[in-house]
Amino acid sequence: MSKELPRPKNGRRWWYLLLIIPFLGTLFPQLYNAMTPTIGGVPFFYWYQLLWVIITGLLTIFVYYVSR
């Protein structure tokens, strides 16, 4: 027989809402479609998105450990 896994407590589910932040940060490219400022010659449009990749990874790790 298979055992049911325990369901997370209601308080733990709120942490998943943090995963919406990266989505909202990149939702409208019109807001960050710019050449300046540059970092190391990389236009803002590209480094802004790369920054969100890093933030999303860190946020995912945080939510994983908090919701365990």
N, C-alpha and C positions, 0 to 999 in steps of 0.2 A: 504494500500500500504506500501511496505517496503521502507525505506529510505536508500540510500547508505551512508556508513560511509565515512568520509573524508579520503583521502589517505594521508599517511605521506609525508612530504616534502622530496625532494631528499637528503638533508643534514642529515636527520635522519637515513637514511638507512646505512650509512657508519659505524655507531656504531655497527651494527650486525656483522661486520667483526671481532670484538674483540672476538666473540664467537668461532672463529677458533683457538685461542691461546691454550685453554685446549686440543683440539684435537691434535694439533701439539706436545704439551708437552708430550703426552702419546702414540704417534703414533708408535714409534719404541722401544719396550721393551728391545732390545739389548743394548740400550744406558744407561738404568738405572737398568739393571739386575746385582745387586751387593749386597753383604752382608754388606759391610762397606760403609759409616759410620753408626753407629746405634744411635738411640735416645731412651733412656730408654729400651734398649735391643731389640728394634724393628729394623729389618734390613732395609736398605735403600730402597730396592725394594718395601716394603709395605708402609713405611711412605711417600715416594715420591708420590705414587698414592693417598694416603689419603690427602696429601697436595693439590693435584690437584682437589680433590672433593671439598675442602673448597674454593680454588681459583675460581673454576667454579661457585659455588653458589654465591660468592660475585660479580663476573663478570656479572652473569646473572641479579642480582638485579640492578647493576649499569646500564647495558644496558637497562633494563626495564624502569628505571626512566628517563634516558636521552632521550630515544626515545618516550616518552609519548607526 
